[in-house]
Amino acid sequence: MNTTARARTTYQVRARTTPDGAARIDTADRTIPVDTAWDGPPTGQPGPAELLAAALAACLLKNLSRAAKFLPLRYSGAEVDVIARRQDTPPKFTAFTYELRLVTDEPQRRIDLLHHNLRRYGTVYNTLAATCDIQGRIVTIPPSTPPSPEPS
């Protein structure tokens, strides 16, 4: 009997809104509040653009976890910043940039291999890369370096 877990290939969400733009997305057992108002003041909730950038960030982090098991790769933490750029006419995203900061003492050749794997096996990454430019880098931070303070 094959005990290997099969990767999920179908995903489903349900989104709901009201005329004032207060919306939510139900996925798995979580609800994500989102801003879908066209011309109102900012609600403090993420809109579609932030959710798309967040999907790329989550893809990079999930594939970091996957790659760390296969390579294997040692790290004690990671964070990623993603910037999405769009144009108005025609409306579309033109570029995504990211910086993945990884707390590790792995040599640069292993980090390069990791970065290759993140770009090769990321579903969201590859979907976006087929339609716009994606540029990014991995910055390593030695494990003994204290974390930077949170902005206030």
Helices and strands as residue ranges (DSSP letters): E 14-17, E 22-27, E 30-35, H 48-70, E 77-87, E 92-103, H 108-121, H 123-129, E 133-141
